[in-house]
Structures are given as C-alpha cells and as structure tokens.
Amino acid sequence: MAAYPEMKHLVIDVHGWLTEPQLVHIYSVGQMAPGPNMMMVAAIGVKVAGIAGALVAAAAFFIPTGLLTFAVGRAWNKLKAWPWRDSIQKGLAPVAIGLAVAGTISFGKGSITGWVTAAIGIAVFAATLRTKVNPALLILAGAVVGGIAFYPR
C-alpha cells in the first residue's frame, strides 16, 4: 500500500498507461493473488506492452529493490551493536504506518465512487478491525457484493 500513491501518479498522471479504475482493479486482484502482491506491476506491463512489458516491468520493479534490500539487510545485521540502530528502527515504524495510510487514502479516493462502494469499504474495514478473517476473503466478499450491486440490469 505504501507504493500505491507513487504508482498511481506515474501510471495514471505521468504516463497515462491506465485509468484509475483499471489501476484499482489490477491492484485489488494483485492483493488476492498468491505470491507477492506487487506482481501487479507485471499486469500493468502487459497492458502497456504485452508480455515484453510484463517482463520489463517485473524486472525493473523487483531487481533494484531486491538488491537494495539485500544490501541494507546485510549492513543492518553488521550494525547490531550500533547505539543508533534501535532509535532508527523505532523512528521508521511511524513512517511505515504513514506511508500505508497515505496509500490507503489514495486507493480509497479511486475506489469509493458512491454510497454502495463506501458501504462496502466501511464494512470491510470494520470486519478487518473486529475479526481475524483473512483480508483476501474480505476482498473477495467485497467483490461479490459489488458484482451483485453493480450487475447490469
């Protein structure tokens, strides 16, 4: 969710590869699909340039971040005794939460389009807070309710 606002900006506003509803749909399916949920970048690549686009998008997204994560992880392990390590780790927690909230707000703006979608969103949010139901099942339930509510008559 933390990457969603920037992805939305680049994919929709800068390059115009997708519309906001298309990105919302791709992102939602990516959340439910097995494996890394950011494999949705491959779906964006397919929309833009077919199979080659999917391969380039996946490689461009995962290789640099994977290498950076590997390098930082190794350095972080070497700094176990560093006095600033705990402070940095505690300081990054609110940053991560803020990024996730920003992504949620950005996603909500694109997916809540009326009272029905708002009600679905509130119900899923409440169920997330009150139960231990797998979020993928809640997303699926929301999709079923949305499919019924918006089925062409």
Backbone bond lengths (Angstrom), bond angles and torsions (degrees), N, CA, C in turn:
res aa  C-N    CA-C-N  psi(-1)  N-CA   C-N-CA  omega(-1)  CA-C   N-CA-C  phi
1 M - - - 1.444 - - 1.523 110.82 -
2 A 1.343 116.30 -29.29 1.465 119.37 -178.32 1.531 111.93 -64.36
3 A 1.316 117.51 -29.77 1.461 120.98 -178.28 1.529 112.59 -85.41
4 Y 1.328 117.88 -12.04 1.461 121.25 -172.62 1.533 113.77 -60.11
5 P 1.347 120.61 -47.71 1.475 118.21 -177.65 1.527 113.44 -58.59
6 E 1.328 116.78 -42.81 1.462 119.10 179.69 1.527 110.70 -69.24
7 M 1.330 116.79 -39.28 1.459 120.33 177.90 1.530 109.83 -61.75
8 K 1.321 116.30 -43.64 1.471 120.71 178.66 1.523 110.03 -60.78
9 H 1.315 116.76 -45.52 1.465 120.59 -179.56 1.531 110.74 -59.19
10 L 1.326 116.68 -48.33 1.465 119.93 -176.89 1.527 112.69 -70.40
11 V 1.328 116.35 -46.71 1.468 120.68 -173.95 1.527 112.38 -71.57
12 I 1.336 116.60 -38.01 1.468 120.06 -176.06 1.528 111.85 -97.20
13 D 1.338 116.05 -56.43 1.467 120.42 -171.53 1.529 113.25 -75.49
14 V 1.322 117.18 -44.57 1.467 119.88 -174.57 1.524 111.57 -82.37
15 H 1.337 117.28 -52.78 1.467 120.19 -173.32 1.527 114.28 -98.48
16 G 1.325 118.09 -21.61 1.459 120.69 179.87 1.517 114.12 66.16
17 W 1.333 117.27 28.89 1.454 120.92 -178.52 1.521 112.70 -71.95
18 L 1.329 116.76 -34.19 1.459 121.68 -178.23 1.514 109.75 -134.61
19 T 1.322 115.12 162.49 1.456 120.05 169.21 1.530 107.71 -89.40
20 E 1.318 116.21 166.66 1.464 118.48 179.96 1.526 112.45 -62.57
21 P 1.337 119.55 -43.21 1.469 118.04 176.63 1.532 113.19 -61.04
22 Q 1.329 117.48 -37.06 1.469 119.94 177.93 1.525 110.72 -62.91
23 L 1.335 117.07 -44.32 1.459 120.10 179.76 1.525 110.82 -65.35
24 V 1.309 117.56 -40.49 1.463 120.82 177.54 1.523 110.00 -60.07
25 H 1.321 117.80 -44.46 1.472 121.34 179.59 1.530 110.90 -64.21
26 I 1.311 116.79 -46.52 1.468 119.98 -179.67 1.521 110.09 -62.32
27 Y 1.319 117.24 -43.96 1.462 120.61 -179.68 1.528 110.82 -63.74
28 S 1.321 117.10 -42.39 1.467 120.98 179.82 1.518 111.60 -62.23
29 V 1.315 117.19 -44.75 1.461 120.78 178.09 1.531 109.59 -64.45
30 G 1.331 116.62 -38.82 1.463 120.54 178.10 1.520 112.41 -61.75
31 Q 1.319 117.43 -31.80 1.461 121.15 178.14 1.526 111.15 -70.25
32 M 1.318 117.14 -30.16 1.463 120.87 -177.34 1.525 113.16 -90.44
33 A 1.311 117.06 -24.69 1.459 120.61 -175.05 1.527 110.68 -68.87
34 P 1.326 116.58 146.87 1.464 118.66 176.28 1.530 110.81 -66.88
35 G 1.305 115.78 153.47 1.457 120.75 -179.56 1.517 110.60 91.45
36 P 1.323 115.99 -171.06 1.467 119.10 -178.19 1.523 110.96 -62.33
37 N 1.335 116.51 129.00 1.463 119.02 -176.85 1.522 112.31 -67.43
38 M 1.322 118.14 -18.70 1.456 119.34 179.05 1.527 112.38 -81.50
39 M 1.333 117.34 6.49 1.459 119.48 171.42 1.526 109.97 -63.65
40 M 1.332 115.37 -8.60 1.456 119.37 176.41 1.526 111.51 -60.17
41 V 1.336 118.20 -20.86 1.459 119.55 176.94 1.523 110.29 -62.52
42 A 1.331 117.07 -30.79 1.463 120.23 176.67 1.529 110.12 -66.81
43 A 1.336 117.06 -37.96 1.469 120.24 177.48 1.525 110.68 -64.65
44 I 1.319 116.55 -37.26 1.470 119.66 175.95 1.522 109.09 -65.61
45 G 1.327 116.75 -42.77 1.460 120.79 177.64 1.508 112.87 -59.91
46 V 1.344 117.12 -38.85 1.469 121.15 177.44 1.526 110.16 -62.21
47 K 1.340 116.33 -44.01 1.471 120.30 -179.99 1.524 111.23 -61.31
48 V 1.339 116.40 -35.61 1.455 121.16 -174.67 1.525 112.00 -83.12
49 A 1.349 117.17 -45.23 1.465 119.15 -172.17 1.513 113.90 -147.21
50 G 1.323 118.30 30.83 1.451 120.84 175.91 1.522 113.00 69.19
51 I 1.339 115.63 -154.57 1.468 121.59 -177.29 1.526 111.10 -60.99
52 A 1.313 117.45 -40.96 1.474 120.29 178.59 1.527 109.91 -60.81
53 G 1.319 116.71 -40.68 1.467 120.89 177.69 1.512 111.74 -62.56
54 A 1.332 116.47 -38.82 1.467 120.50 178.72 1.519 110.78 -63.88
55 L 1.324 116.09 -44.81 1.467 120.13 -179.65 1.528 111.52 -64.69
56 V 1.317 116.72 -44.50 1.464 120.41 179.76 1.528 110.60 -65.15
57 A 1.328 117.18 -44.19 1.465 120.25 -179.22 1.521 111.46 -62.89
58 A 1.321 117.23 -44.86 1.465 120.68 179.78 1.528 110.80 -64.28
59 A 1.317 116.56 -45.05 1.472 119.53 179.38 1.525 111.04 -64.17
60 A 1.322 116.86 -43.84 1.469 120.59 -178.80 1.520 111.83 -66.44
61 F 1.309 117.73 -29.50 1.462 120.49 -179.81 1.520 111.55 -83.20
62 F 1.332 117.79 -44.63 1.456 120.55 -170.87 1.530 115.23 -89.03
63 I 1.318 118.91 -35.49 1.466 119.32 -175.46 1.537 111.92 -66.21
64 P 1.333 119.59 -52.85 1.478 117.58 179.69 1.537 113.05 -62.55
65 T 1.329 117.23 -43.34 1.468 118.47 -179.35 1.517 111.42 -67.86
66 G 1.325 117.46 -36.02 1.464 120.50 177.13 1.520 111.78 -64.09
67 L 1.333 116.60 -44.12 1.464 120.32 178.93 1.526 111.19 -65.66
68 L 1.319 116.27 -42.10 1.471 119.94 178.86 1.527 110.91 -64.44
69 T 1.317 117.22 -43.47 1.461 121.05 178.40 1.522 110.89 -62.58
70 F 1.309 117.11 -42.21 1.459 121.32 177.88 1.526 111.09 -60.49
71 A 1.331 116.70 -47.23 1.467 121.06 -178.22 1.529 111.27 -65.40
72 V 1.317 117.14 -45.37 1.468 120.68 179.72 1.526 110.13 -65.33
73 G 1.315 117.69 -40.09 1.467 121.12 178.69 1.516 112.03 -61.16
74 R 1.310 116.05 -42.51 1.475 119.46 178.48 1.522 110.76 -66.20
75 A 1.332 116.44 -43.28 1.469 119.74 178.72 1.524 110.68 -64.85
76 W 1.314 116.76 -39.97 1.467 121.94 -179.31 1.524 110.47 -62.20
77 N 1.315 117.24 -40.44 1.466 121.02 177.82 1.535 111.39 -65.27
78 K 1.302 116.98 -34.64 1.469 120.28 179.40 1.535 111.82 -72.48
79 L 1.323 117.04 -19.00 1.465 121.40 -177.70 1.529 112.57 -99.29
80 K 1.329 117.48 26.99 1.470 120.94 -177.52 1.525 112.81 -55.76
81 A 1.301 117.53 -38.38 1.468 120.99 -176.13 1.532 112.88 -90.55
82 W 1.308 117.73 -1.78 1.462 121.61 -177.95 1.518 109.70 -66.69
83 P 1.325 120.06 128.70 1.463 121.51 -175.65 1.537 114.06 -65.28
84 W 1.315 118.41 -24.90 1.465 121.19 -178.42 1.526 113.07 -83.01
85 R 1.302 116.76 -13.46 1.466 120.29 -173.60 1.524 112.43 -57.70
86 D 1.321 117.57 -49.05 1.464 121.20 -178.78 1.531 111.31 -63.03
87 S 1.332 116.59 -40.35 1.469 120.40 179.56 1.524 111.15 -64.58
88 I 1.320 117.04 -42.37 1.465 121.15 178.59 1.524 109.81 -63.30
89 Q 1.320 116.31 -44.38 1.458 120.32 -179.13 1.530 110.61 -62.47
90 K 1.321 117.88 -43.53 1.475 121.14 178.43 1.523 111.26 -67.28
91 G 1.326 117.31 -34.13 1.462 120.70 179.10 1.518 113.24 -72.44
92 L 1.324 117.04 -27.50 1.462 120.06 -179.60 1.528 112.82 -78.66
93 A 1.320 117.72 -20.84 1.472 120.37 -179.78 1.533 111.51 -59.43
94 P 1.350 119.69 -50.25 1.467 118.06 178.21 1.526 113.29 -65.36
95 V 1.326 116.83 -29.56 1.464 120.00 177.04 1.529 109.39 -64.33
96 A 1.321 116.90 -45.59 1.467 121.22 178.80 1.528 110.59 -61.37
97 I 1.316 116.78 -42.42 1.469 120.32 178.61 1.524 110.04 -63.69
98 G 1.336 116.47 -43.76 1.467 120.00 178.79 1.513 112.65 -61.09
99 L 1.329 117.04 -41.30 1.466 120.59 177.89 1.529 111.21 -64.60
100 A 1.324 116.33 -40.32 1.467 119.72 178.80 1.525 110.69 -66.23
101 V 1.329 117.31 -40.69 1.474 120.57 178.52 1.526 110.05 -65.68
102 A 1.333 117.40 -41.65 1.469 120.36 178.05 1.522 110.76 -60.93
103 G 1.322 116.76 -41.30 1.465 120.25 177.30 1.512 111.87 -64.61
104 T 1.328 116.55 -40.26 1.463 120.71 179.33 1.523 110.70 -63.96
105 I 1.330 117.19 -42.95 1.466 120.94 179.05 1.522 110.18 -64.16
106 S 1.322 116.83 -45.48 1.459 120.76 179.54 1.528 111.16 -61.43
107 F 1.327 116.57 -43.52 1.467 121.46 178.60 1.528 110.16 -64.58
108 G 1.330 116.69 -42.61 1.466 120.93 -179.95 1.513 112.62 -61.64
109 K 1.331 116.69 -39.23 1.466 120.03 179.05 1.532 111.64 -61.05
110 G 1.326 116.09 -33.96 1.460 119.44 -178.96 1.509 113.85 -86.09
111 S 1.335 117.51 -20.83 1.463 119.20 -174.40 1.524 113.91 -107.47
112 I 1.309 118.53 -20.27 1.469 120.32 178.03 1.522 107.16 -92.80
113 T 1.326 114.59 105.52 1.465 120.42 -173.05 1.527 113.94 -115.01
114 G 1.312 117.04 1.24 1.471 120.60 -179.28 1.513 109.53 -179.69
115 W 1.327 115.50 -172.64 1.468 119.21 -175.45 1.525 112.37 -67.60
116 V 1.339 117.78 -33.03 1.474 120.12 -179.51 1.525 110.35 -67.15
117 T 1.333 116.86 -48.22 1.462 119.17 -179.63 1.530 111.05 -67.84
118 A 1.333 117.56 -32.68 1.471 120.49 175.62 1.527 110.22 -64.60
119 A 1.329 117.10 -42.73 1.466 120.84 179.40 1.530 111.25 -64.42
120 I 1.326 116.51 -41.07 1.468 120.33 177.31 1.526 109.54 -62.25
121 G 1.315 116.82 -46.27 1.464 121.34 179.77 1.521 112.18 -60.52
122 I 1.314 117.33 -44.01 1.465 121.28 179.06 1.525 110.67 -65.19
123 A 1.323 116.83 -41.74 1.464 120.45 179.69 1.528 111.17 -63.92
124 V 1.326 116.80 -43.37 1.466 119.87 179.54 1.526 109.98 -66.78
125 F 1.326 117.15 -40.88 1.461 120.88 178.28 1.534 110.54 -61.51
126 A 1.328 116.53 -46.18 1.471 120.59 179.39 1.534 110.68 -62.57
127 A 1.316 116.50 -42.96 1.475 119.94 179.39 1.527 110.79 -64.51
128 T 1.314 116.50 -35.71 1.466 120.22 177.89 1.531 110.56 -63.84
129 L 1.325 116.04 -41.11 1.461 119.97 -178.50 1.529 112.79 -73.95
130 R 1.328 116.69 -35.35 1.466 120.41 -171.33 1.526 115.39 -95.97
131 T 1.321 117.50 -17.22 1.464 119.80 -176.66 1.519 110.32 -126.80
132 K 1.302 114.56 173.60 1.466 120.27 175.95 1.533 110.30 -108.96
133 V 1.324 116.42 25.74 1.462 121.66 179.55 1.528 108.88 -67.29
134 N 1.306 116.08 138.88 1.452 122.12 177.90 1.534 109.33 -56.79
135 P 1.348 118.03 126.61 1.468 120.42 -179.37 1.527 113.47 -56.42
136 A 1.327 117.88 -29.97 1.469 119.75 178.18 1.529 110.56 -63.02
137 L 1.326 116.83 -36.66 1.470 119.87 177.06 1.520 110.82 -68.23
138 L 1.336 116.71 -36.15 1.465 119.46 177.31 1.526 110.88 -66.83
139 I 1.323 116.31 -39.04 1.467 119.84 176.89 1.522 109.72 -64.02
140 L 1.317 116.46 -42.72 1.461 120.71 178.21 1.527 110.64 -62.37
141 A 1.333 116.87 -43.56 1.467 120.45 178.36 1.523 110.33 -62.16
142 G 1.324 116.65 -41.78 1.463 120.05 177.36 1.514 111.72 -62.19
143 A 1.332 116.48 -38.29 1.467 120.63 177.91 1.523 111.38 -65.38
144 V 1.334 116.75 -39.99 1.466 120.71 179.16 1.526 109.83 -65.02
145 V 1.326 116.26 -47.38 1.471 120.02 179.65 1.529 109.60 -61.98
146 G 1.336 117.30 -44.12 1.463 120.53 177.91 1.511 111.87 -62.82
147 G 1.326 117.25 -39.83 1.461 120.90 178.40 1.521 111.83 -62.17
148 I 1.334 115.46 -40.17 1.470 119.70 178.25 1.537 110.12 -69.82
149 A 1.332 116.02 -44.84 1.471 120.48 -177.02 1.517 112.69 -66.08
150 F 1.313 116.36 -34.11 1.470 119.46 -174.42 1.525 113.23 -108.47
151 Y 1.325 117.21 11.48 1.464 120.49 178.48 1.526 108.89 -61.30
152 P 1.349 117.04 129.60 1.470 119.06 -179.50 1.531 111.43 -60.04
153 R 1.264 115.98 129.83 1.464 121.85 -177.08 1.497 111.17 -94.61
